[in-house]
Amino acid sequence: MKADHLIDMANQIGMFFESLPDREEALTGIAEHIRKFWEPRMRRTLLAALDSEGKDAGFTQIVFEALTKYRETLMPVAA
């Protein structure tokens, strides 16, 4: 799956959670959703885009914050 598509998907998730009044709950919600429902390959691709391009990859501010803050929990464990 291409990184651009995954970034768009992550930004859509972020749009949903951004409506929550509690910013920390929104950040946690984004990270938990991606961790629970995205397969490891998808998470690796998304985090690689974060590492290589940072916010310039096209992440919204809230998604960038969530990925940066919860990066460790989003990284798939080695098989």
Contacts in CASP RR format, 6 or more apart in sequence:
PFRMAT RR
TARGET T0000
AUTHOR 0000-0000-0000
METHOD contacts of the structure
MODEL  1
MKADHLIDMANQIGMFFESLPDREEALTGIAEHIRKFWEPRMRRTLLAAL
DSEGKDAGFTQIVFEALTKYRETLMPVAA
1 41 0 8 1.000
1 42 0 8 1.000
1 45 0 8 1.000
2 45 0 8 1.000
3 45 0 8 1.000
3 46 0 8 1.000
3 48 0 8 1.000
3 49 0 8 1.000
3 57 0 8 1.000
6 42 0 8 1.000
6 45 0 8 1.000
6 46 0 8 1.000
6 49 0 8 1.000
7 46 0 8 1.000
7 49 0 8 1.000
7 57 0 8 1.000
7 58 0 8 1.000
7 59 0 8 1.000
7 63 0 8 1.000
10 30 0 8 1.000
10 34 0 8 1.000
10 46 0 8 1.000
10 59 0 8 1.000
10 63 0 8 1.000
10 67 0 8 1.000
11 58 0 8 1.000
11 59 0 8 1.000
11 60 0 8 1.000
11 63 0 8 1.000
13 30 0 8 1.000
13 33 0 8 1.000
13 34 0 8 1.000
13 63 0 8 1.000
14 26 0 8 1.000
14 30 0 8 1.000
14 60 0 8 1.000
14 62 0 8 1.000
14 63 0 8 1.000
14 66 0 8 1.000
15 60 0 8 1.000
17 25 0 8 1.000
17 26 0 8 1.000
17 27 0 8 1.000
17 29 0 8 1.000
17 30 0 8 1.000
17 33 0 8 1.000
17 62 0 8 1.000
18 26 0 8 1.000
18 60 0 8 1.000
18 62 0 8 1.000
19 26 0 8 1.000
20 26 0 8 1.000
26 62 0 8 1.000
26 66 0 8 1.000
27 62 0 8 1.000
27 65 0 8 1.000
27 66 0 8 1.000
27 69 0 8 1.000
27 70 0 8 1.000
28 66 0 8 1.000
28 70 0 8 1.000
29 66 0 8 1.000
30 62 0 8 1.000
30 63 0 8 1.000
30 66 0 8 1.000
30 67 0 8 1.000
31 66 0 8 1.000
31 67 0 8 1.000
31 69 0 8 1.000
31 70 0 8 1.000
31 73 0 8 1.000
31 74 0 8 1.000
34 43 0 8 1.000
34 46 0 8 1.000
34 67 0 8 1.000
34 74 0 8 1.000
35 43 0 8 1.000
35 70 0 8 1.000
35 73 0 8 1.000
35 74 0 8 1.000
38 46 0 8 1.000
40 76 0 8 1.000
43 74 0 8 1.000
43 75 0 8 1.000
43 76 0 8 1.000
44 75 0 8 1.000
44 76 0 8 1.000
46 67 0 8 1.000
46 74 0 8 1.000
47 67 0 8 1.000
47 71 0 8 1.000
47 74 0 8 1.000
47 75 0 8 1.000
49 57 0 8 1.000
50 57 0 8 1.000
50 59 0 8 1.000
50 64 0 8 1.000
50 67 0 8 1.000
50 68 0 8 1.000
50 71 0 8 1.000
54 64 0 8 1.000
55 61 0 8 1.000
55 64 0 8 1.000
59 67 0 8 1.000
67 74 0 8 1.000
END
